Amino acid sequence: MLVLSRKNGESLMINGDIEVTILDVSNDVVKIGIKAPKEVEILRKELYAEVEQMNMSAEGSAISTEDLLIQLNEIKKIKKL
């Protein structure tokens, strides 16, 4: 794991087309902004793990890919609330 120190307003680049900027550091919370191409999917790790778990469960069921995508969108909506 690469560990970097950044201050408010400072950024780092990943693969030349993804920019991560530190927007605010306050108490135990760090707000970051991410600029990436539209085709790059960005998910919070806990959401990604939840989707992975759903996919693992789905392997044993007869659920379609379309239904899985609908479930993913529902999870995203719930997490935004």
C-alpha positions as CSV (number, residue, x, y, z in Angstrom):
1,M,0.0,0.0,0.0
2,L,1.3,3.4,-0.9
3,V,0.8,6.0,1.9
4,L,0.8,9.7,1.0
5,S,0.3,12.9,3.0
6,R,-1.9,15.5,1.3
7,K,-3.3,18.8,2.5
8,N,-6.6,20.5,1.7
9,G,-6.8,21.3,-2.0
10,E,-3.9,19.0,-2.9
11,S,-4.4,16.1,-5.4
12,L,-2.9,12.9,-6.6
13,M,-3.2,11.3,-10.0
14,I,-3.9,7.6,-10.7
15,N,-3.0,6.2,-14.1
16,G,-2.9,9.7,-15.7
17,D,-6.7,10.0,-15.9
18,I,-8.0,9.7,-12.4
19,E,-7.6,12.7,-10.1
20,V,-8.2,12.4,-6.3
21,T,-8.4,15.8,-4.5
22,I,-8.6,16.4,-0.7
23,L,-11.5,18.8,-0.2
24,D,-11.7,19.0,3.5
25,V,-10.1,17.5,6.7
26,S,-12.2,17.9,9.8
27,N,-12.0,15.9,13.0
28,D,-12.1,12.2,11.9
29,V,-13.6,12.9,8.5
30,V,-11.8,13.4,5.2
31,K,-13.8,14.6,2.2
32,I,-12.3,13.7,-1.2
33,G,-13.3,14.5,-4.7
34,I,-12.7,12.1,-7.6
35,K,-12.4,13.1,-11.3
36,A,-12.4,10.0,-13.6
37,P,-13.6,9.0,-17.0
38,K,-17.3,8.1,-17.1
39,E,-16.4,4.5,-17.9
40,V,-14.6,4.1,-14.6
41,E,-17.0,2.8,-12.0
42,I,-16.3,4.2,-8.5
43,L,-17.9,2.6,-5.5
44,R,-17.3,2.9,-1.8
45,K,-15.6,-0.2,-0.5
46,E,-18.6,-1.3,1.7
47,L,-20.9,-1.0,-1.2
48,Y,-18.6,-2.9,-3.5
49,A,-18.4,-5.7,-0.8
50,E,-22.2,-5.8,-0.6
51,V,-22.5,-6.2,-4.4
52,E,-19.8,-8.9,-4.4
53,Q,-21.8,-10.8,-1.7
54,M,-25.0,-10.4,-3.6
55,N,-23.2,-11.8,-6.7
56,M,-21.9,-14.8,-4.8
57,S,-25.4,-15.5,-3.5
58,A,-26.8,-15.1,-7.0
59,E,-24.4,-17.7,-8.5
60,G,-26.6,-20.3,-6.9
61,S,-29.8,-18.8,-8.0
62,A,-31.6,-18.3,-11.3
63,I,-31.5,-14.5,-11.1
64,S,-30.7,-12.6,-14.4
65,T,-27.9,-10.1,-14.9
66,E,-30.6,-7.5,-15.5
67,D,-32.1,-8.2,-12.1
68,L,-28.7,-7.9,-10.4
69,L,-28.2,-4.5,-12.0
70,I,-31.6,-3.4,-10.7
71,Q,-30.6,-4.5,-7.2
72,L,-27.3,-2.6,-7.5
73,N,-29.1,0.6,-8.4
74,E,-31.5,0.1,-5.5
75,I,-28.6,-0.3,-3.1
76,K,-27.0,2.8,-4.5
77,K,-30.3,4.7,-3.9
78,I,-30.6,3.5,-0.3
79,K,-26.9,4.3,0.5
80,K,-27.4,7.9,-0.7
81,L,-30.3,8.5,1.8
